[in-house]
Amino acid sequence: MANKKVKKQKNKDAEDFVKVDAYMIPAPQAEMYRVLREAVAEDLIEELSKQYPEVKRMTDQDEGEAIVAFTETSQEALRIYLNPTNISAAQKARDKDQMDKFIEHYFN
């Protein structure tokens, strides 16, 4: 009998998360995360387009979606994954109008 309760709890826990890209996000936060993620992606594309001739959204099977900047010779110069950690850090940078500093972090 106790095993059934544990199983039900595990199923309920799994339902409390929503997959966004390659990441499981708590269901109550998923929609806000999607909106924030899209805003960050657009800001990154805008900022990187000032420095690079080509900027794309690309998907990696393991790491999920990323914003990738390419040089004039089509060499990859920079890749920023749209994972929860980067989205959080980018949001803080956006709030302080410091997206350029956030991007600089990926050069070091």
Contacts in CASP RR format, 6 or more apart in sequence:
PFRMAT RR
TARGET T0000
AUTHOR 0000-0000-0000
METHOD contacts of the structure
MODEL  1
MANKKVKKQKNKDAEDFVKVDAYMIPAPQAEMYRVLREAVAEDLIEELSK
QYPEVKRMTDQDEGEAIVAFTETSQEALRIYLNPTNISAAQKARDKDQMD
KFIEHYFN
15 27 0 8 1.000
16 26 0 8 1.000
16 27 0 8 1.000
17 24 0 8 1.000
17 25 0 8 1.000
17 26 0 8 1.000
17 27 0 8 1.000
18 24 0 8 1.000
18 25 0 8 1.000
18 26 0 8 1.000
18 27 0 8 1.000
18 30 0 8 1.000
19 25 0 8 1.000
20 30 0 8 1.000
20 33 0 8 1.000
20 34 0 8 1.000
20 37 0 8 1.000
21 37 0 8 1.000
21 64 0 8 1.000
21 65 0 8 1.000
21 82 0 8 1.000
21 83 0 8 1.000
22 61 0 8 1.000
22 62 0 8 1.000
22 63 0 8 1.000
22 64 0 8 1.000
22 65 0 8 1.000
22 83 0 8 1.000
23 64 0 8 1.000
23 83 0 8 1.000
23 84 0 8 1.000
25 33 0 8 1.000
25 84 0 8 1.000
33 84 0 8 1.000
33 87 0 8 1.000
36 87 0 8 1.000
36 91 0 8 1.000
37 82 0 8 1.000
37 87 0 8 1.000
39 94 0 8 1.000
40 82 0 8 1.000
40 86 0 8 1.000
40 87 0 8 1.000
40 90 0 8 1.000
40 91 0 8 1.000
40 94 0 8 1.000
41 57 0 8 1.000
41 65 0 8 1.000
41 67 0 8 1.000
41 82 0 8 1.000
43 90 0 8 1.000
43 94 0 8 1.000
43 99 0 8 1.000
44 55 0 8 1.000
44 67 0 8 1.000
44 80 0 8 1.000
44 90 0 8 1.000
44 99 0 8 1.000
44 103 0 8 1.000
45 55 0 8 1.000
45 57 0 8 1.000
45 67 0 8 1.000
47 99 0 8 1.000
47 100 0 8 1.000
47 103 0 8 1.000
48 55 0 8 1.000
48 67 0 8 1.000
48 69 0 8 1.000
48 78 0 8 1.000
48 103 0 8 1.000
49 55 0 8 1.000
51 69 0 8 1.000
52 69 0 8 1.000
52 70 0 8 1.000
52 71 0 8 1.000
52 77 0 8 1.000
52 78 0 8 1.000
53 70 0 8 1.000
53 71 0 8 1.000
53 72 0 8 1.000
54 69 0 8 1.000
54 70 0 8 1.000
54 74 0 8 1.000
55 67 0 8 1.000
55 68 0 8 1.000
55 69 0 8 1.000
55 70 0 8 1.000
56 67 0 8 1.000
56 68 0 8 1.000
56 70 0 8 1.000
57 65 0 8 1.000
57 66 0 8 1.000
57 67 0 8 1.000
57 68 0 8 1.000
58 65 0 8 1.000
58 66 0 8 1.000
58 67 0 8 1.000
58 68 0 8 1.000
58 79 0 8 1.000
59 65 0 8 1.000
59 66 0 8 1.000
60 66 0 8 1.000
60 81 0 8 1.000
63 81 0 8 1.000
63 83 0 8 1.000
64 81 0 8 1.000
64 82 0 8 1.000
64 83 0 8 1.000
65 81 0 8 1.000
65 82 0 8 1.000
66 79 0 8 1.000
66 80 0 8 1.000
66 81 0 8 1.000
66 82 0 8 1.000
67 79 0 8 1.000
67 80 0 8 1.000
67 82 0 8 1.000
68 76 0 8 1.000
68 78 0 8 1.000
68 79 0 8 1.000
68 80 0 8 1.000
69 76 0 8 1.000
69 77 0 8 1.000
69 78 0 8 1.000
69 79 0 8 1.000
70 76 0 8 1.000
70 77 0 8 1.000
71 77 0 8 1.000
78 103 0 8 1.000
78 106 0 8 1.000
78 107 0 8 1.000
79 106 0 8 1.000
80 86 0 8 1.000
80 103 0 8 1.000
80 106 0 8 1.000
89 102 0 8 1.000
90 99 0 8 1.000
90 102 0 8 1.000
93 99 0 8 1.000
93 101 0 8 1.000
93 102 0 8 1.000
END
